[in-house]
Each structure stands twice: as C-alpha cells, then as structure tokens.
C-alpha cells in the first residue's frame, strides 16, 4: 500500500508559511498604501518600465505589483500584462484604475515565492519595490528567473540599505518584533552583490544603477512621520507592536520625526533605490 501522508515537519512549515503570508497581506492592506503610491512613489514604476523598454505584444509579469505602478505603464505600451500581489485590496485599486483608462490587464492574487505560472511563460518579469519584501530572497529570485523565457528581460527596483527607506527600516527595527526564522531583510535587494548572488549564472548583462527619487511631499519630519504612520503598512505594524507602551510609542514618534527632519533639504528628500536589469540565459 502506498501512502501519501505529508511528514509533520513539512506540514508544520507549510502552515507557518501560509500564516506568514497572510500576515504580510494584512499588513499591506492596512493603512492606505494607494496614497503612498499616488502621492510619493508611483513614478518609480514608469522608470522601471522605460528602462526595460517594454514593447507592444510582449508577455509581461509584474510581481508584487501592488496597485499597478509598473503594470499600468507596461499596459499603456501595449504589453500583455499580468499583475500579481498577495493583497487583493491593492489589486482591486489597480483593476479599477485600469478599467478607468480602458486598459486590459490580468490581475491575480499570487505569492512570488510560488508563482502559479509555467516555466518561461513571460517575455518580461519585473517588480518595483515589491519582491524585496518577500521573506525568502533566494526562493523569490528563483521564481522570477523560472517564469522568464530564455533571452527575456528581468527588472527589479528596490530601496537600498543605506538610502532613506533603508534608514527608515533601521530606525523602526528596535521597536519591531523579531523577523520570522529564515527571513532576510528587505533592503538587501538594494545591494548589487546581493542581487548578483541571487540571480547567479542564470542571467547575462546584469546592469545595476543606484538612483534617487526626489520627494517633495513633506514640509517637516513630523509630517513625514504622521503620513507613514497612517498609510504605510510596515510602519503601522511597528506601531501596533508597541501600542501598549506609551513610552515606546513616544520614542518611536521622536525617532521617525528626527529621521525625516534630517533628510529634508529645502523641502526635498532623496530616496535612494537600486534599479537592476538582466537577460535570462
């Protein structure tokens, strides 16, 4: 008799992963990330799509697409676009925006660490400040490469560890719960050597550029803090972790306002990111 019973350790690990992904989806659904995209970071998607030079008729996968800041520009160029994300609420916002423009895209809930697509299914595979938040970087990178056809284009745009958003995560870290076992820090995707290691010899023509997004949305550090506190899932999650300790909340308030204030020069911030592109071998 042949049994198909899954070993207990494997089943427990799968259940823990499902729970982790559920918490991630809930985190990004909290607050108002569409405001962050619309008012601050949405222009990055256009930059990624232009760098990849998406062409009409190409099959394009936008991974961890959020509200579609990359998927929509790719569709405007005539790409046959599939946008995926863990968070249905964000995809709903993107879907409504596409319908308002008369753009035809496919919007699907999917985990970048287990994409539901065949090998070599897409001509272009991209992610704009999205895949970096998948907890298991190598697994996510393997999936990006797997679904890209030979000679197809890969493009990932990520915040850098030393840039402003990297500093934001470093500032929040002392107040945050410990990361799940095996999870890697998101801003590592903003290091060239890390991306090169993740993609390995499966790609050619890897080009990585450090660039900056100029942000003039905030007049003071306190305004930056209050905006992120109300809209940005990771910040909301950290505040939730210390909500029962007024002294910790006050200290976090002060630290985030100080970070914002230090980074403002004549009403403008510079948020550094890494834009990495390659061709699959």
C-alpha positions in Angstrom: 0.0 0.0 0.0 1.4 3.4 -1.0 0.8 6.3 1.5 0.8 10.0 0.6 1.0 11.3 4.2 2.9 14.6 4.4 5.6 14.5 7.1 4.6 16.5 10.2 7.6 18.9 10.0 6.9 19.6 6.3 3.2 20.2 7.1 4.0 22.5 10.0 6.4 24.5 7.9 3.9 24.9 5.1 1.3 26.1 7.6 3.7 28.6 9.2 4.5 29.9 5.7 0.8 30.3 4.9 0.3 32.2 8.2 3.3 34.4 7.5 2.0 35.3 4.0 -1.4 36.0 5.5 0.1 38.5 7.9 2.0 40.1 5.1 -1.1 40.5 3.0 -2.9 42.0 6.0 -0.1 44.4 6.7 -0.1 45.8 3.2 -3.9 46.1 3.3 -3.7 48.2 6.5 -3.4 51.9 6.3 -3.7 53.4 2.8 -0.9 52.2 0.6 -2.6 53.6 -2.6 -1.9 57.1 -1.2 1.7 56.2 -0.8 1.8 55.1 -4.4 -0.2 58.1 -5.7 1.5 60.8 -3.7 5.0 59.6 -3.3 6.4 56.6 -5.1 4.2 55.9 -8.1 6.6 57.4 -10.6 9.1 54.6 -10.0 7.0 52.2 -12.0 7.3 54.3 -15.1 11.1 54.4 -14.6 11.3 50.6 -14.4 9.1 50.0 -17.5 11.0 52.6 -19.5 14.4 51.0 -18.6 13.1 47.6 -19.6 11.7 49.2 -22.8 8.5 47.1 -22.7 7.2 46.6 -26.2 3.7 46.0 -27.6 2.7 42.3 -27.6 5.3 41.2 -25.0 4.0 39.0 -22.2 4.8 40.9 -19.0 4.6 39.7 -15.4 4.5 42.4 -12.7 5.3 40.6 -9.4 4.2 42.1 -6.1 2.5 44.7 -8.3 0.5 46.5 -5.6 -1.8 49.0 -7.2 -0.1 48.6 -10.6 2.5 51.4 -10.7 4.5 49.3 -13.2 1.8 47.1 -14.6 -0.3 50.1 -15.9 2.6 51.8 -17.7 3.5 48.5 -19.3 -0.1 48.0 -20.5 -0.1 51.5 -21.9 2.8 50.5 -24.1 0.8 47.6 -25.4 2.2 44.8 -23.2 0.1 41.8 -22.4 0.3 42.3 -18.7 -0.4 40.0 -15.7 -0.2 41.8 -12.3 0.1 39.7 -9.2 0.2 40.5 -5.5 -0.5 38.9 -2.1 -3.0 41.6 -1.2 -6.4 41.6 -3.0 -7.3 45.1 -1.9 -4.3 46.6 -3.7 -5.1 44.6 -6.9 -8.7 45.9 -6.7 -7.4 49.5 -6.8 -5.2 48.8 -9.8 -8.0 47.0 -11.6 -10.3 50.0 -11.1 -7.6 52.3 -12.4 -7.1 50.1 -15.5 -10.8 50.0 -16.2 -11.0 53.8 -16.0 -8.3 54.0 -18.7 -9.7 51.2 -20.8 -6.6 49.1 -20.3 -6.9 45.3 -20.4 -4.7 43.6 -17.7 -5.0 40.3 -15.8 -5.0 40.8 -12.0 -4.2 37.7 -9.9 -3.5 37.0 -6.2 -0.2 35.1 -6.2 2.8 34.6 -3.9 6.1 35.5 -5.6 7.7 32.5 -3.8 5.3 30.1 -5.5 4.1 31.7 -8.8 1.3 29.8 -10.5 2.8 30.0 -14.0 4.7 27.7 -16.3 8.4 27.9 -16.9 9.4 30.5 -19.4 5.9 31.9 -19.6 6.8 35.6 -19.9 9.0 37.8 -22.0 9.4 40.4 -19.2 9.4 39.8 -15.5 9.6 42.8 -13.2 9.0 44.1 -9.7 9.0 47.6 -8.4 9.7 47.9 -4.6 7.7 44.7 -4.2 9.6 41.4 -4.4 12.1 42.9 -1.9 9.5 42.3 0.8 9.2 38.5 0.1 10.9 36.9 3.2 12.9 34.3 1.4 15.0 36.1 -1.2 16.5 33.2 -3.0 13.2 31.4 -3.4 11.7 34.6 -4.8 14.6 35.2 -7.2 14.4 31.6 -8.4 10.7 32.1 -9.3 11.4 35.3 -11.2 14.0 33.5 -13.3 11.9 30.4 -13.7 8.9 32.1 -15.3 11.1 34.3 -17.6 11.8 32.9 -21.1 15.4 32.5 -22.3 16.7 35.9 -23.5 13.7 37.5 -21.7 14.2 40.6 -19.6 14.3 40.8 -15.8 14.0 44.0 -13.9 13.8 44.7 -10.1 13.7 48.1 -8.4 14.4 48.1 -4.7 15.2 50.5 -1.8 18.8 50.4 -0.8 20.0 49.7 2.8 21.9 53.0 3.1 19.2 55.1 1.4 16.3 56.8 3.2 13.9 53.9 3.3 16.7 51.6 4.4 17.3 54.1 7.2 13.5 54.1 8.0 13.6 50.3 8.5 16.8 50.5 10.6 15.1 53.2 12.7 12.0 51.0 13.2 13.9 47.8 13.9 14.5 48.2 17.7 10.7 48.6 18.1 9.6 45.8 15.8 9.0 42.1 16.7 11.9 39.8 15.6 11.6 38.6 12.0 10.4 35.1 11.2 13.1 32.4 11.1 14.9 32.4 7.8 13.6 35.8 6.6 16.0 38.2 5.0 15.9 42.0 5.4 14.0 43.6 2.6 16.6 46.3 1.7 19.3 43.7 0.9 17.7 43.6 -2.6 19.1 47.1 -2.9 22.7 45.8 -2.8 24.3 44.9 -6.2 26.3 42.0 -4.8 23.1 40.5 -3.2 21.2 40.7 -6.5 24.1 39.2 -8.4 24.3 36.3 -5.9 20.5 35.7 -6.1 20.4 35.6 -9.9 23.8 33.9 -10.3 24.9 32.5 -13.7 21.3 32.2 -14.9 21.4 35.7 -16.3 23.6 37.8 -18.6 24.0 41.6 -19.0 23.3 42.4 -15.4 23.2 46.2 -15.1 22.6 47.9 -11.7 22.2 51.6 -11.2 21.8 53.5 -7.9 19.4 56.4 -8.4 17.3 58.6 -6.3 13.6 59.6 -6.1 13.1 63.2 -5.2 10.3 63.5 -2.7 8.8 66.9 -2.0 5.6 65.7 -0.3 6.6 66.6 3.3 7.4 70.0 4.8 8.6 68.7 8.2 9.9 65.4 9.7 6.7 65.3 11.8 4.6 65.5 8.7 6.5 62.6 7.1 6.1 60.5 10.3 2.4 61.1 10.5 1.9 60.3 6.9 3.7 57.0 7.1 2.1 56.2 10.5 -1.3 56.5 8.8 -0.6 54.9 5.4 2.4 52.6 5.3 1.8 49.0 6.3 5.3 48.3 7.8 5.2 51.4 9.9 1.7 50.7 11.0 2.7 47.2 12.0 5.6 48.5 14.2 3.4 51.0 15.9 0.9 48.1 16.6 3.7 46.1 18.2 4.4 48.9 20.8 0.9 50.2 21.2 0.7 49.0 24.8 3.8 51.0 25.9 3.3 54.8 25.7 7.0 55.5 26.3 7.9 53.3 23.3 5.3 55.0 21.1 6.7 58.4 22.1 10.2 57.3 21.4 9.3 55.9 18.0 7.4 59.1 17.2 10.5 61.1 18.0 12.9 58.9 16.1 10.8 58.9 12.9 10.3 62.6 13.0 14.0 63.2 13.5 14.8 60.9 10.6 12.5 62.8 8.4 13.9 66.2 9.6 17.5 65.2 9.0 16.6 64.1 5.4 14.8 67.2 4.4 16.9 69.8 2.4 15.0 72.8 1.2 11.7 70.8 1.4 13.0 67.8 -0.5 14.1 64.3 0.4 16.3 62.0 -1.7 15.2 58.3 -1.5 17.8 56.1 -3.0 17.0 52.9 -4.9 18.8 50.3 -7.0 17.5 49.5 -10.4 18.8 46.1 -11.6 18.1 44.7 -15.1 19.3 41.5 -16.7 18.6 39.0 -19.5 17.9 35.4 -18.7 20.4 33.0 -20.2 
